[in-house]
Amino acid sequence: MKSKFCVIIPAYNVENTIVRVIEGVRETGCIHAIVVVDDGSFDATARLAQAAHAIVIKNRSNQGKGYALKAGFRYAIENGYEAVICLDGDMQHSPGDIRAFVNCYLTKNPDMIIGSRMGDLSTMPWDRRFSNQTTSLIISILTGVRIRDSQSGYRLIKTRALQRISLTSNRYETESELLIKVLMRKYKIMQLPIKTIYNDQPSHIHRLTDTLRFLQIIFFSLIKKH
């Protein structure tokens, strides 16, 4: 019998928050494994995650968030987990929301659940809001499905769906690529409101560059129709 839920936490230089994230995930009581993918951090992120009894996959150098996510996906698939839940390691996502993801999955059986931050925009930096709303609008128009938060990293995905999708990108646009390919396969998607905390952790997203990458991956994903 498969274990159900594996949490994947892509992490880069988040030594100040990673233990709180791991402990918060564990406190939900819903998760069978916590996997931290350390993407070439030069601080104590990996050591602290191991001390907090997470499974740690360590990249030797910084390869990008998408690369880290794909490493976590491979682990979950190879170890027989039914679904993965992805959240960031900088405490911008509330681990307590995992319960809502799990409850939605168990009652509605979607292939993907997206955590939407669009309910309250008052604390989201304007550049993040502009980039997110732009890509979300384009994806919604092109796929015919209203997507509120295409760049949200807080998600649940069935491993069965992941096995059928080829992801080619390695950075922040990977999340948009995955979403588009799930939509194009007509998989069942649900969206849940989530809490988001914008703290003093520096963002590793370059707004203009990454928005262009988002748009590029949208275009090529639709052209290839994978």
Number of C-alpha atoms within 10 A of each C-alpha: 6 9 14 16 23 27 27 30 28 27 27 26 20 23 20 15 17 25 22 17 22 22 15 17 22 18 12 13 10 17 19 12 20 22 25 28 29 27 26 19 19 15 13 14 27 27 12 18 24 15 11 14 14 21 16 20 18 18 16 11 11 15 13 21 27 22 22 26 24 20 19 24 25 13 16 24 18 10 12 16 21 18 26 26 24 24 25 22 27 27 22 19 23 18 23 16 18 26 15 14 23 20 12 17 19 10 8 11 15 17 20 26 22 26 28 23 22 19 12 12 11 9 10 15 10 11 12 15 17 14 18 20 18 17 22 18 16 17 24 17 12 14 15 11 13 15 22 23 23 29 26 20 23 27 21 28 24 22 23 14 17 22 11 12 15 11 17 15 19 16 18 22 25 24 22 25 28 24 21 24 24 21 18 16 13 12 14 13 18 19 19 18 16 22 16 19 12 14 10 8 13 10 10 10 13 12 15 11 9 15 20 15 18 24 18 13 20 22 17 12 19 16 9 8 11 15
